[in-house]
Amino acid sequence: MKLKFLIVLVFTIIHTNYAQQNTAKDSIPVDKKIGIEVIARVQKDRILLRWAVNDPIAWKKLNTYGYLVERYTVTRDNKTLQKPEKMILAQVSKPEAVELWEKLIDENDNAAIVAQAIYGESFEVGGTTNLESIVNLSQENEQRFTFALFSADKDFEIAKKAGLGFEDKTVKPNEKYAYRISSNVPEEQMHIDYGGIFIGLKDYEPLPKPMDFTAHFMDKNAMLSWNYKILSHIYGSYYVERSTDKKNFKRVTDKPYTSLNQQNENNSKFFYVDSIVNSAQYSYRIQGITSFGELGPYSEVISGKGKSILQYVPHLTVKEFKNETTVNLIWEFPEEGDNEITGFELKRSDRDDDKYTTVIKNIPAKARNVVYNKLNPTNYFILTAIGKNGSNRASFPMLVQPVDSIPPAKPIGLKGVIDSLGVVKITWTPNKEKDLMGYRIYKAHNPDEEYSQLTISPSEPNNFEDKVVIKSLNSKVYYKVIAVDTHYNMSPFSEPLILKKPDVVPPTSPIFSNYEIRNGSIFLEWINSQSEDVAIHQLYRKENDQTDWSLLYETKNKEEKYQDKTVVEGNTYRYAIFAKDESNLVSNPSPEVALFVPKSSLLNAVKGFFAQPNKMNNTIDLSWEYTGTNADKFEIYKGSDKEPLQLIQVVTGNVKRLSDPTITINTNYKYGIRAVSKDGRMSKMDFYSVKF
């Protein structure tokens, strides 16, 4: 049997989930892995699976060898199974035989496209130039692959028939499953990564409403738009429905709207233009369709009416100034348009933008001029013709600027400060003129020299920042300000602002050069600040988690070392050095040095260690005293003429006596004892010899 026909697709807007990822324009790079992608949809009593491979050659091989569909039960009753239970749902899922497609071809366009793509001897795609530029297919196999996935994505029954979908009806509500779709293609022919998804009946979620649905009603048409990218992972296409009574809706087209170009970041919306009759009420809503053929809830209903466009536009032509605040505006408007409008409105703005406000209303339809008497230094006017049917037409803006030769008042109230880094901050009282454009700032280093302009354009607010060199011959800097209006009239200079520079610079920071922990003390060495005016160096310390620095040592001479004898073993200390100059300016701290003092000192030795033979009990009785407070235990050692000294027993820190029954007559014994703390430190060992 032959399947051969011409597929002609004319899309206004095109969309899909799988097919859009595999056009020739988006062909898979050489280093990209070939694999199977899986999506799922939970319904109340079943789980629907859809999958596709990301490469046209792999798709062709999988049509021959098929897919292996497996299910692993991972959890039951909210408990993870020790070993997942495996079930093969489909040993070989591949397209049904060609003869089983024959009945569907004449009834289902999607079935015809998929059948032709899989079994047809040739696959010819015809269409407009725009479609060719979008799809940009260069090989027949890629064409088959793209349109097969595109069509399967719109019809779940066809997807199952093409070996790309499965409906699992054996699921249980108390279980959760891992589905795995893998390739049956032999590895020596092609390696294809498997795909999978983890899901259960409890993961069911209702389908969302379409979002960002808007309608713009114009002359004899309504432009509908909605954002498809927000829900592109759920809906691949949409139905558009229309109603004239807000109750009975009908689809405007038999086929849903879809897109192949979903990856375009600059285009995230669908647009649909519907022809309507002006002045009649129309209502619209949209409904999304998933890759599993499910219809989502309807969007919000949007209603409106088409409006006739006013054919005539007013044109402002002449401006006649009466004085500095009054102007007579004259415009042109065809007389045949007088009967189509109710009148005119004059709108004004300080700038040529969209923030116009109405200043004169209810101007008669036959009028061709209007007087406005509240002019600002700069005015933009537009004239709007108000149509009887609700549509309006506005003129182009006209700039109106009355003659202005009066300069602003000179700035007053200048204040300023120079910080230690040479940053100058100046402020002054803002001028009250409405036509003020800004200020120009001038600067001099001596009172008798000519001031130089610092600013390029007069657009600054009533403050200014400058930078001066602190270490220079002049100790003062001088500033003046002038105000400039929109007609570039300039005020007189302000009174000069005289600022004194700071006469000091903080000294450079000292740095540590060496440190050492020895005999329970910390020895520090550093390199002093290289600034010539340094008066004193100060060494600060922080102990453990202390937040504030504590002054530890200061020196007025060139000494560059210090021994800290006040440290405690087991604590951490951080040190920093500051330099202070003759003007009491303090340098930045040196880089910190953090040191931990380990515990290394010996415990107090055991006192009064004594061994006494006890003939009655055949033992040697040991006793001792300990004056320290940190002994956690005592270690008892024993040796003889024949045996070396070795540990025989460990007792707790509160025990002070011990009897040794393991003795032999006429033998010389030597006993030793030492204290041990919890942190592992030990005392010196004390010995005692005795003969039994």
Buried (B, 14 or more C-beta within 10 A) or exposed (E): EEBEBEBEBEBEBBBBBBBBBBBBBEBBEEEEEBBBBBBBBBBEEEBBBBBBBBBBBBBBBBBEBBBBBBBBBBBBEEEEEEEBEEEEBBEEBBBEEBEEBEEBBEEBBBBBBBBBBBBBEEBEBEBEEEBEEBBEBEEBBBBBBBBBBBBBBBBBBBBBBBBBBBBBEEBEEEBBBBBBBBBBBEEEEBEBBBBBBEBBBEEBEEBEBBBBBEBEBBEEEBEBBBBBBBBBEBBBBBBBBBBBEEEEBEEBEEEBBBBBBBEEEEBBEBEBEBEBEBEEEBBBBBBBBBBBBBEBEBBEBBBBBBBBBBEBBBEBEEBEBEEEEBBBBEBEBEEEBBEBBEBBBBBBBBEEEEEBEEBBEEBEBEEBEBEBEEBBBBBBBBBBBBBEBEBBBBBEBBEBBBEBEEBBBBBEEBEBEBEEEBEBBBBBEBBEBEBBBBBBBBBBBEEEEEBEEEBEEBEBEBEBEBEBEBEEEEEBBBBBBBBBBBBEBBBEBBEBBEBEBBEBBBBBBBEBEEBEBEEBBBBBEBBBBEBEBBBBBBBBBBEEEEEEBEEBBEBEEEEBEBEBEEBEBEEBBBBBBBBBBEEEBBBEBBEEBEBEBEEEEEBBBBEEBEBEBBEEEEBBBBBBEBEBEEBBBBBBBBBBEEEEBEEBEEBEBEEBEBEBEEBEEEEEBBBBBBBBBEEEBEBEBBEBEBEB
